[in-house]
Amino acid sequence: MPADLSGTWNLLSSDNFEGYMLALGIDFATRKIAKLLKPQKVIEQNGDSFSINTCSSLRNYLLKFKVGEEFVEDNKGLDNRKCMSTVTWENDKLTCVQKGEKKNRGWSHWIEGDQLHLEMFCEGQVCKQTFQRA
């Protein structure tokens, strides 16, 4: 049985966010502001259907998907690209592969202890973030 990621999660730490944003081609000013943010994630999980809302004082990003079904992901407000995304379970890790302009792009969410982990990757850059349940 896959893990239940449902809950409200506050950012504790972020490693190499700058490198990840550079790989996405995000401009200097936006990178500097984004590095200061402490986003909160609200994850609603209903079987294989997910809603992940990432909220910050700069902008909010809502992602809805069903595990195993490819969908068009519009990253408006992030790097403003569209890509074809597929999310699957790899043991207890929820993993997304994004196909588009940027190569080797995607993310993984998983829980260890009482913390939610997020690893985002793009073109060789990896950002690791840790969240604590609110």
Salt bridges, closest charged atoms under 4 A:
GLU18 OE2 - ARG31 NE 2.95
GLU18 OE1 - LYS32 NZ 3.47
GLU18 OE1 - LYS35 NZ 3.56
ASP79 OD2 - ARG81 NH1 2.87
ASP79 OD2 - ARG105 NH1 2.79
GLU101 OE1 - ARG81 NE 3.28
GLU112 OE1 - HIS117 NE2 3.93
GLU119 OE2 - LYS128 NZ 3.98
GLU123 OE1 - LYS102 NZ 3.87
